[in-house]
Amino acid sequence: LTAIVNVGDDIVLHGLTICPDLDTITYTLAGLNNEELGWGLTGETWRVMSELRELGGEAWFGLGDRDLATHLYRSERLRNGATKAEVTKELCARHGVAVELIPVTNDIFETVLDTELGPMGFQDYFVKNHHSVTVNAITFNQDNAAVSRPALDALFSSERIVIAPSNPLLSLAPLLHFPDVRAALANRRQDVVAVSPIVGGSAIKGPADRLLGEFGYAVSPVGVARYLYDHFGTIIGTWVIDEADAAYEEELVSLGYNVAVTTTMMTTPENEERLAKAVLS
Amino acid sequence: LTAIVNVGDDIVLHGLTICPDLDTITYTLAGLNNEELGWGLTGETWRVMSELRELGGEAWFGLGDRDLATHLYRSERLRNGATKAEVTKELCARHGVAVELIPVTNDIFETVLDTELGPMGFQDYFVKNHHSVTVNAITFNQDNAAVSRPALDALFSSERIVIAPSNPLLSLAPLLHFPDVRAALANRRQDVVAVSPIVGGSAIKGPADRLLGEFGYAVSPVGVARYLYDHFGTIIGTWVIDEADAAYEEELVSLGYNVAVTTTMMTTPENEERLAKAVLS
């Protein structure tokens, strides 16, 4: 199992290179995620942040003491010439994570949101502004960023490609933005299974529903499918949608997709297993 | 009272810009110094460092959780375009430090030691290698670093210039290396009072005694005076030496210096006051 991970949310703050998606996945797969907060590490403390706040520093982006060690580690390794992929491998090994996580690119690649308050980076939008400002466009700050070789290899050689129920505009777009990723998916369309991030008219998590509306798409599995088709072409063979959205099956079929209807909310181990089976069958 | 502070010991580690001399002075003047350790902040905790060690990160340079907030604050401000001087002013204001601290330069300026193990930065030598390797030469990594304007102004306008009993090779040299600093001191030689960092044949603190020997100088106030004269010319009017070294008075006078003999070890408030009076009188 290989996960190709978005790095558009990455931010350099306080001199530290922070990769929230890579870290969240690593922490979660290691069983170290903070269930109370919904992000960060379990058993976290906040000494540095509280001192930084007293100094009048930028404290809107919560960095726990345990979490900071990850960012210090990564920042030092990057400064010494390691790639994000290499650092990710090291951190996963240290935490005993067996799934292979691959940052989609090792190059500079940052999601930039053109909002009603002007352009801002992902974390500015998501955390500092609580993803509550209107977004007019989503672009990427990059300098010819290339998909990493192992990520491309995985897309070509894996039995199946699953598109996770992530925010299509903020989390899938930064992956699908790469022509090489789109070409790989288009080429293997029948092996590409996407799980709808919209269930019963709202996002599983985050502002996907609001953003779909702002970009003129229906807040439904069909809206997501149309958004991805309009922006990235024919790349998905099968949609997995929730039972709550069974009514959309027909329209998705008419658009040329295979459709599987199941429980997609991973609220219990049984549901997780059922979804995994649907995705693999 | 203005202190012009060495920045040659500064290091970028884990992505953070760390200025140990500026921080130590700030913490000490704020009454926040850790008396047990002899460095760092009082009431310090070590969560981040202990997690970093578990991750297999570089943990030889001790960074407490409170202290880290300083480095995060500085690194973010520098990244946003502030100078080291501006950040220093902000941190001093936040800690209620009334003495004006001025980094000698806002430019890149790093002490490099050519040692028996090869060239290394100051902290590599001092902390990682416990200042226990032989030093062949001391140089500075810089790109036309300039003395900051307020530092020069202070050197020209202050009533008296005191050279603190710091390590002449590691802490004074990075200040006196600047031609503008030497010119200001030479010009006002009679107002320049230096306190000997060697007392009774050994350094007050650190490896000054060992280094003086390695560089072929006597471990005495006379050795320090000769080292500074050989490298930086005629810049000192008066030497303040400890009673333990009264025997060197005559030789220093014969070299053209005024000499004051007093208790120079600042071990009690009375001693501190006596030394301050000697320096100002």
Interface residues (C-beta under 8 A of the other chain):
Chain A: V12 L13 H14 G15 L16 T17 T45 R47 V48 M49 E51 L52 E54 L55 G56 G57 E58 D65 R66 L68 A69 T70 H71 L72 Y73 S75 E76 L78 R79 E90 L91 R94
Chain B: V12 L13 H14 G15 L16 T17 T45 R47 V48 M49 E51 L52 E54 L55 G56 G57 E58 D65 R66 L68 A69 T70 H71 L72 Y73 S75 E76 L78 R79 E90 L91 R94
